[in-house]
C-alpha cells in the first residue's frame, strides 16, 4: 500500500501493510541513496516494539521497524567513543549508513523481515513484522 501526503511520502510493507516482500523494501530503501549518509537519530519505542532510524539524504528519511521481536546492536570495539552520544552535536555523530540488507525468515511458522544494517561503527540486526520508509523535508523535522 502506498499513501501520498502533501509533505510526506511513506511506503508500508509487511504483516500490517500487505504481502511481505523484502525485495520491495530493499528497493525502497536504496531509492533514497543512503550510502555514506550520516544517521541523524535512532529511537526505540514501546519497549522495543518499534525502532526508528532517521538519516539525512537532503530530506530526512525514516525507516520504521514495527512489531520487533529481536533488536541487536553491536558497537565496533576498535572504535573508541570520545564522548557520550547525548553530548554530541549533529555534525559529531559518528554513524554512517554503509549497507542495508533486507530478507524474510520464518520462525515457528511466522514470517518476519530480517534487516541487517552496517551503520559503521555500529552494526544493527532487527527481526520485525513490518517496515515503513518515509521522507520528510528537513524544515518539517526540527527536533528529531
Secondary structure as UniProt FT lines:
FT   STRAND          2..4
FT   STRAND          8..14
FT   TURN            15..17
FT   HELIX           22..30
FT   TURN            31..32
FT   TURN            35..36
FT   STRAND          38..45
FT   TURN            46..49
FT   STRAND          50..56
FT   STRAND          60..75
FT   TURN            77..78
FT   HELIX           85..87
FT   HELIX           90..92
FT   STRAND          99..107
FT   TURN            108..109
FT   STRAND          110..119
FT   TURN            120..121
FT   STRAND          122..136
FT   HELIX           138..140
FT   TURN            142..143
//
